[in-house]
């Protein structure tokens, strides 16, 4: 018997939402720009294996991950024609696995480059590499002082290298406060690209843009974009969304009617009420004294706490849906459960559905609203959803 049937909550993933989001993103891209769907962080909490199938169904043929472990998960379920790219962590021996399995990977320091050449020679098979260059984020990427060595190594080993990409990453394209820094990075990248061209090293794909850059700086789209959060139905930041609205008529169609939101949330997260009880006026609820009943009230417990992905920072702030009404989290979120105020809900009982992310009719709760309440990013809250919560695909 599967342990998943005993889970305290469950996640559903919408196939139609994925298709809608992919269509929207592709519509924003210039002609012939390849879309790579990013699956890092367990596909932003949605589940890697489930999302591989959903993206492939939506005709996405390139997938990006952070680590070899994630790449291996993708390779277990992907179609043969779907390409995978590792953007981050790889042990030396994992480089051999990547070459054997024709997985693309970033190279951003000479040790990895030398290891790649070694295993490519060993297996008489080209390493599919993306050279990452430092343009101003100061995280990973070859600095100017190493470019001569990189170019010489590439020229000396062309029979063992497939120069798939030349890439970089922007330092905060989701905020206008980083505008000058991003513009400087774009210029720096273009200069480095010209240097490679001068040395007869031309990548198959130039790629620098994440979701925010692709939307806010169209010139960064180049040959490929690495899109994550947008494909799951969320904006990189409120600022990015507002900029999109402004460039598309402030969210209206010119007839004083709001234009339908272009993205659709892929994920819904639900649980059930564990128990219901009444609390007298003046009593404290839960641990400590963070919440005191101002009147006689009805409360319910939900078997989801911070160990299961519902952040403790949402204590006395979070919102859920019960029987079509938005209700408040009261008291401190525990490791394994939370307490909610259901005083205004009619006929609440044990076993009633609780929605942490999703909607019931016109009532909606979203990860974005969690972020506003807790000062956490969509990315952080989504990626913290435990991997063992069962995930099911729906239409």
Secondary structure, DSSP 8 states (H G I E B T S, - for coil): --GGGG-SEEEEEEHHHHHHHHHHHHHHS-TT-EEEEE-HHHHHTT-HHHHHHHHHHTT--EEEESSHHHHHHHHHHS-TT-EEEE-S---HHHHHHHHHTT-EEEE-SHHHHHHHHHHHHHHT--EEEEEEB-SSS-SSSB-HHHHHHHHHHHHHTGGGEEEEEEE---S-TTSGGGHHHHHHHHHHHHHHHHHHHHTT---SEEEEE-HHHHHH-GGG-TTEEEE-GGGGT--S-HHHHHHHHHHTTTTB-SSS-B---S----EEEEEEEEEEEEE-TT-B-SSTTS-B-SS-EEEEEES--GGGT--GGGTTT-EEEETTEEEEEES---SS-EEEE-TTSSS--TT-EEEEEEEETTEEE-HHHHHHHHT--HHHHHHTS-TTSEEEEE-
